[in-house]
Amino acid sequence: MSAIDKIYSNELGISFFWKQENHISMSRVQLVFKDIGFLLSLNELKDFSSACRTTLQTQCCSQCKDTQHCRSLLLRTPSDKIDLAVNKEELLQIQELINGTIYKVELQNWMNNLPLN
C-alpha cells in the first residue's frame, strides 16, 4: 500500500493515486471495484458519474421480482467498448465511490491552489 495514496473507499471499492518516484501522480485516478480497475482523469470520473445517474433512471425488466439484486442494469463506462451489467445496489455503491472520489480530488485541487499569504 506504500505505492499508492488512497483517495476514497467504500464497501465495493477504492480509489487512489499511484505514487511515482517519491511524488504522487495526480493526473489520473485509479478506481477499482468488482475486480475491475479504471485509470481515469477527473473529467472521465465526472462522465462516469453521469452515466451512473442515467442508468439509475433505467427500469429493470417488467417481470423482475427482485429489482434490487437483478443484474439487468447496463452501466456505460468511460471506455466506449466496455459496459457493466450491475444490480441497483452495486450501481448505488459505484456511484457513491465515484462521487466521493470526485469530491476529494476537487477539494485537494482547491486546497493546493489556495494562495499563501
N, C-alpha and C positions, 0 to 999 in steps of 0.2 A: 504493500500500500504506500510505500515511500515514493513510488514513481508517479503518484497521482496527487492532485489537490481536489478533494471532494467538494462538490458544489451543493448537491441536494440528493436526498434519497427518500424512498417510501417503501411500503411492503412489496412492491412489484419490481423496483429497480433503483438505479443510482445514476447520477450524472457527475462528471468530473473533468478537470483539465489534466492533460498529460504534462508532467514536468520534463523539461529538456535541458540537460546540462546546467543545473543549478538555477534555472529560471522556469517560470510557468508559461506554457504556450496558451495564450488566451484567445487565439483566433478561432479555434474550433472546440466545441464541447463534445465529449464522448458521452452518449446516452445509451445505457444498457438496461434492457428488460427482457424477460422471457427468452433467454439465450440468444438475443439479438443485440447487436451493437450498431449504433449510428454515430458517425463523426460529422457534426453539424455546425454551421455558422449560426449566429443569433437570428438572422433573417429566416434561415431554414427551420429553426425551432419555432418561430412565430407562424410560419406556414403550416408546420405540423400541428400546432395548437389549433389553428383554424380548421384543419382537416378533421380534428377530433370533434370540434363543435358541429361541423357539418354532419359527421357520422352519427353524433348523438341525436340529431333530428330525424335520422332514418329509423323506420319502424322494422321490427322483426317480422317474420312471415305471419300471416293472419292465423294460421293454425298452431302456432307455437304456444306450448303450455308453460314453458319456463323461460320467460324473456330475459331474466337476469343472467342465466347461465348458458343460454343458447349462443353458439358461436356463429351467428348469421350476419353480424355486422362486418362490413368490409371497410377497413381503415386505410386510406391512402397515406403513403409515407412520402418524405421528401425525394425519395428515389422514384422516378416515374415508371420503373419496372418492378416495383415491389409494393404490394398491398398486403395487409394482415387481416386474417379472419379472427375477430375477437368477440367476446361477450360484453354485455353492458358494464359489468363490474370491472373487467380488465380495461375497458375503454376509459372509465372514470379514473382509474389508477394511473393510466398512461397520461391522460390529460393533466392530472394533478402533478405528476412528475415533471412534465414539460413546463407547465405554468410556474411551478416552484423554481425550476431551473432558470427560466427567463427572468423572473423577479430577482433572484440572487445575482445573476450575471449583470443585469441592468443596474442594480444597486451598487455592485462592485465597480462597474464602469463609472458611475456617477461619483462615487467616493474617490476614485483615482483621478478624476478630472476636476476636483474641487481646488480652487486656487488657495495657495498657502499665503497667509498674511504675514 
